[in-house]
Structures are given as C-alpha cells and as structure tokens.
Amino acid sequence: MSDPLAEGGVARAIRLKLEAAFAPEHLVVVDESRLHAGHAGAREGGESHFRVEIVSSAFAGLTRLDRQRRINDALAEELAGPVHALSLSARAPGE
C-alpha cells in the first residue's frame, strides 16, 4: 500500500505555493485520491483530490470564505488542471 502522505509532483507544487504565499506555521498536504478511485474527476495515478490543513497569521481577521479565496488564487494553476477536489482547513494561529 502506498503512503498517503508521500509527496508527488502536484502535492509538492501545492505545498511550495502555499509556503510562499502564506508562510504557514503549520501545513499538511495529503493526497486523498486513493479514496476517490473510480469516481468522477479521479485521475489515473492519483494526485486529483487533496486535503490541506494550514495555519497562518495571514488569515487573521479574514472570513473562512476570504481564506479559501486566497488559497484558491494561490493554487489557480493546479485547480485549473490536475486538482479535481480540494478540502481546506485554513486557520489563524490560536484558532
């Protein structure tokens, strides 16, 4: 069985872009594609469905929707291409 935390090219791109955009205190990027095999949007070889947990002071004072919009802007290329689904938990420190 493959390691769901092993980082492929898309996961690496997500991590690097989020680090550059938000300087997070905590960041976890998990490829959950294996859970969606055979479903719509699932790609051969995975890297289509991700879960991201991020804690950054850049999110302080922002609504949940504004946080998601900023993340979507940072990951626009991935969301327009290989990423079919992105589950987000975006918090400010102390939340």
Secondary structure, DSSP 8 states (H G I E B T S, - for coil): ---TT---HHHHHHHHHHHHHH--SEEEEEE-GGGGTTSTT--TTS-SEEEEEEE-GGGTT--HHHHHHHHHHHTHHHHHTT--EEEEEEE-TT-
